[in-house]
């Protein structure tokens, strides 16, 4: 595992992130396939029953439109005859060419709200207090019942159902349990917050996902607790960095905890 770079040199950390998590990405489920085709790295799930999209690209003004068209054709075929195709082009603000966002919109992609790519040293966060707030206990997600509680907490926090996340987590627990840690914050028998951490063997970054809390339980330290819990698990595995794609709501909390900005990412979604 590479640990030679330091968080004080953010350009080197970002280069390491791109090399391991984007250009050298690995699939996020047993069903998914990640491949590099020309100047693009993409993930495809059969039947589009999972996250499908472009993880990394190295384009210029001369080939950008042709590569966009090639991905539209690929994911259209992957969806199958008569089936709607949906995939995401995960665009970072430092990707080239400079007008790639405009080219994606012109091709029919729709941008979702921007997220901030944040990173922190695991060791800095592993020492945070992990005492649950009064009335809260943590339940480790190990089976389908735990996943259902996690998704119930997610729906309370975000107001939407995410069946693809449920299937992805179940798949990882069955096929690659060493790559995921998930936890639910329980208020008695009620799940009020949940979070997961995904880890790629040999990589320097553990990805933190979820972390949403039901509105009536916000402001009590649950989000911070779930960050600290996962940081300790990552530290036990020797993973030097934690990475988050943060919403506008989460970013201030994370920066107060010591996360630093590597860039901004916008999911461009195509549905056809």
BALUMLO-162514 format. One record per residue (C-alpha): residue number from 0; y, z, x. Coordinates in Angstrom, 2 decimals. Example, Ala and Ser with C-alpha at 12.3 -4.5 7.8 and 13.67 -1.06 7.14 Angstrom:
<rs>
   i       y       z       x
   0   -4.50    7.80   12.30
   1   -1.06    7.14   13.67
</rs>
This chain:
<rs>
   i       y       z       x
   0    0.00    0.00    0.00
   1    3.40   -0.99    1.44
   2    5.84    1.90    1.95
   3    8.00    0.57    4.78
   4   11.12   -0.04    2.70
   5   13.51    2.69    1.58
   6   15.41    3.03   -1.67
   7   18.67    3.10    0.30
   8   18.13   -0.59    1.07
   9   17.91   -1.98   -2.43
  10   17.70   -5.61   -1.32
  11   14.43   -4.89    0.50
  12   13.07   -2.92   -2.44
  13   13.88   -5.81   -4.76
  14   12.20   -8.29   -2.41
  15    9.09   -6.09   -2.38
  16    9.17   -5.81   -6.17
  17    9.41   -9.59   -6.57
  18    6.60  -10.17   -4.08
  19    4.18   -7.69   -5.66
  20    5.08   -7.49   -9.34
  21    6.34  -11.00  -10.10
  22    5.28  -13.64   -7.57
  23    2.05  -11.76   -6.82
  24    1.54  -10.43  -10.36
  25   -1.88   -9.60  -11.70
  26   -2.99   -9.73  -15.33
  27   -2.20   -6.77  -17.59
  28   -5.54   -6.90  -19.41
  29   -9.10   -8.06  -18.85
  30   -8.56  -10.98  -21.23
  31   -5.38  -12.26  -19.59
  32   -5.15  -14.83  -16.80
  33   -2.29  -14.97  -14.29
  34   -1.85  -18.15  -12.32
  35    0.71  -19.81  -10.12
  36    1.34  -23.40  -11.15
  37    3.86  -25.13   -8.96
  38    7.08  -23.12   -9.02
  39    6.02  -20.81  -11.87
  40    3.82  -17.72  -12.21
  41    2.64  -17.18  -15.78
  42    0.24  -15.06  -17.81
  43   -1.87  -16.51  -20.62
  44   -4.07  -14.66  -23.09
  45   -6.61  -16.68  -25.13
  46   -5.39  -17.17  -28.66
  47   -2.08  -15.64  -27.59
  48   -3.48  -12.20  -28.52
  49   -1.44  -10.37  -25.92
  50    1.63  -10.78  -23.75
  51    2.12  -14.41  -22.79
  52    4.91  -15.61  -20.60
  53    6.55  -16.56  -17.34
  54    6.76  -13.73  -14.82
  55    8.42  -15.52  -11.92
  56    9.89  -18.88  -11.11
  57   11.52  -20.59   -8.15
  58   13.44  -23.46   -9.67
  59   16.44  -25.59   -8.85
  60   18.67  -27.96  -10.77
  61   16.34  -30.84  -10.05
  62   13.11  -29.39  -11.48
  63   14.17  -26.66  -13.93
  64   14.10  -28.73  -17.13
  65   10.74  -30.32  -16.27
  66    9.21  -26.89  -15.54
  67   10.53  -25.49  -18.81
  68    8.97  -28.43  -20.67
  69    5.68  -27.90  -18.82
  70    5.52  -24.25  -19.95
  71    6.30  -25.20  -23.54
  72    3.39  -27.63  -23.44
  73    1.03  -25.14  -21.79
  74    1.59  -22.30  -24.23
  75    1.50  -24.70  -27.15
  76   -1.99  -25.74  -26.07
  77   -3.01  -22.10  -25.50
  78   -2.10  -21.20  -29.08
  79   -4.61  -23.71  -30.43
  80   -4.30  -26.46  -33.05
  81   -2.15  -25.51  -36.01
  82   -1.33  -22.09  -34.60
  83    2.23  -20.87  -33.89
  84    3.01  -20.53  -30.19
  85    5.01  -17.59  -28.91
  86    5.74  -16.66  -25.32
  87    8.42  -15.05  -23.21
  88   10.29  -16.24  -20.15
  89   11.28  -13.07  -18.33
  90   14.55  -14.05  -16.68
  91   16.21  -11.94  -13.99
  92   19.91  -12.21  -13.24
  93   19.22  -13.26   -9.66
  94   16.81  -16.10  -10.59
  95   17.78  -19.69   -9.87
  96   19.28  -22.02  -10.79
  97   22.39  -20.15  -11.90
  98   22.37  -21.90  -15.29
  99   18.69  -21.22  -16.06
 100   19.64  -19.07  -19.07
 101   21.62  -21.95  -20.58
 102   18.72  -24.33  -19.96
 103   16.30  -21.98  -21.71
 104   18.58  -21.66  -24.73
 105   18.95  -25.44  -24.86
 106   15.14  -25.71  -24.98
 107   14.97  -23.38  -27.99
 108   14.43  -19.98  -26.38
 109   16.15  -17.01  -28.00
 110   17.37  -14.14  -25.80
 111   16.51  -10.58  -26.68
 112   18.70   -7.62  -25.63
 113   19.06   -7.30  -21.84
 114   17.23   -4.58  -19.95
 115   18.13   -3.01  -16.63
 116   15.53   -3.11  -13.86
 117   15.55    0.41  -12.40
 118   13.56    1.95   -9.58
 119   13.19    5.46   -8.15
 120   11.21    7.16   -5.43
 121    8.17    8.83   -6.92
 122    8.52   11.81   -4.61
 123   12.04   12.50   -5.88
 124   10.87   12.75   -9.50
 125    7.50   14.43   -8.98
 126    9.31   17.74   -8.42
 127   11.08   17.75  -11.78
 128   10.17   20.63  -14.14
 129    7.25   19.78  -16.41
 130    7.35   22.71  -18.85
 131    7.30   21.22  -22.37
 132   10.16   22.10  -24.71
 133    9.36   24.77  -27.28
 134    7.00   23.46  -29.93
 135    5.76   20.53  -27.84
 136    2.38   20.00  -26.21
 137    1.14   16.97  -24.28
 138   -2.03   15.11  -25.21
 139   -3.55   12.67  -22.73
 140   -4.58    9.37  -24.31
 141   -8.23    8.71  -23.55
 142   -9.69    7.02  -26.62
 143   -8.86    5.07  -29.77
 144   -7.74    8.18  -31.64
 145   -5.27    8.92  -28.87
 146   -4.00    5.35  -28.91
 147   -3.42    5.60  -32.66
 148   -1.36    8.76  -32.13
 149    0.59    6.95  -29.42
 150    1.37    4.06  -31.72
 151    2.36    6.43  -34.53
 152    4.86    8.09  -32.17
 153    6.08    4.65  -31.09
 154    6.71    3.65  -34.70
 155    8.63    6.88  -35.35
 156   10.76    6.33  -32.26
 157   11.51    2.62  -32.57
 158   10.97    1.89  -36.25
 159    8.59   -1.03  -35.59
 160    4.86   -1.58  -35.29
 161    3.51   -3.08  -32.05
 162   -0.12   -4.09  -32.65
 163   -0.24   -6.05  -29.40
 164    0.59   -2.92  -27.40
 165   -2.21   -1.08  -29.19
 166   -4.73   -3.77  -28.28
 167   -3.48   -3.95  -24.71
 168   -3.79   -0.18  -24.18
 169   -7.26   -0.11  -25.75
 170   -8.34   -2.97  -23.51
 171   -7.07   -1.20  -20.38
 172   -8.74    2.08  -21.32
 173  -12.04    0.24  -21.82
 174  -11.96   -2.23  -18.96
 175   -9.51   -0.87  -16.36
 176   -9.02    2.86  -16.98
 177   -7.80    3.38  -13.42
 178   -4.74    1.23  -14.11
 179   -3.23    3.20  -17.02
 180   -2.12    6.72  -17.82
 181   -0.81    7.39  -21.32
 182    0.37   10.58  -22.99
 183    1.62   11.71  -26.40
 184    4.06   14.55  -27.05
 185    2.83   16.47  -30.07
 186    4.84   18.77  -32.36
 187    1.88   20.57  -33.88
 188   -0.24   17.80  -35.36
 189    2.63   15.29  -35.40
 190    3.12   12.76  -32.56
 191    6.86   12.62  -31.81
 192    6.99   10.76  -28.48
 193    4.69    8.74  -26.26
 194    4.73    6.98  -22.94
 195    2.43    5.15  -20.60
 196    2.29    4.21  -16.93
 197    0.63    1.05  -15.69
 198   -0.51    0.76  -12.09
 199   -1.77   -2.23  -10.13
 200   -4.21   -1.25   -7.36
 201   -2.61   -1.74   -3.96
 202    0.94   -2.16   -5.30
 203    3.91    0.01   -4.41
 204    5.28    0.25   -7.96
 205    4.04    2.05  -11.07
 206    5.59    0.70  -14.27
 207    6.84    3.21  -16.84
 208    6.73    1.98  -20.44
 209    7.46    3.50  -23.84
 210    9.07    6.90  -23.70
 211   10.70    6.63  -27.13
 212   11.19    9.85  -29.11
 213   11.49   10.38  -32.86
 214   15.18   10.79  -33.78
 215   14.87   14.40  -34.95
 216   13.35   15.42  -31.59
 217   15.82   13.71  -29.27
 218   18.04   15.68  -26.92
 219   15.42   18.37  -26.22
 220   14.10   17.11  -22.88
 221   10.95   15.31  -24.05
 222   11.91   12.00  -22.43
 223   12.57   13.79  -19.12
 224    9.26   15.63  -19.47
 225    7.33   12.38  -19.85
 226    9.06   10.90  -16.79
 227    8.16   13.96  -14.71
 228    4.57   13.99  -15.98
 229    3.99   10.39  -14.98
 230    5.80   10.82  -11.65
 231    3.39   13.58  -10.68
 232    0.41   11.40  -11.56
 233    1.85    8.52   -9.51
 234    2.50   10.83   -6.57
 235   -1.12   11.99   -6.65
 236   -2.14    8.35   -6.27
 237    0.26    7.73   -3.41
 238    2.43    5.20   -5.27
 239    5.90    5.31   -3.68
 240    8.07    3.81   -6.45
 241    8.50    4.06  -10.21
 242    9.93    1.07  -12.09
 243   11.44    0.83  -15.57
 244   12.87   -2.00  -17.66
 245   15.45    0.24  -19.30
 246   17.24   -0.20  -22.60
 247   20.93    0.61  -22.90
 248   19.96    3.99  -24.40
 249   17.53    4.93  -21.63
 250   19.53    3.73  -18.64
 251   22.03    6.65  -18.47
 252   19.23    9.22  -18.66
 253   17.23    7.50  -15.94
 254   20.21    7.09  -13.63
 255   20.96   10.81  -13.94
 256   17.39   11.43  -12.80
 257   17.91    9.28   -9.71
 258   16.88    5.75  -10.71
 259   18.81    2.92   -9.06
 260   19.61   -0.56  -10.38
 261   17.77   -3.56   -8.92
 262   19.00   -6.11  -11.45
 263   19.10   -7.11  -15.10
 264   16.33   -8.87  -16.99
 265   16.49  -10.70  -20.33
 266   13.38  -11.69  -22.28
 267   13.83  -15.25  -23.55
 268   11.41  -15.77  -26.42
 269   10.15  -19.11  -27.67
 270    8.46  -19.44  -31.05
 271    7.20  -22.74  -32.27
</rs>
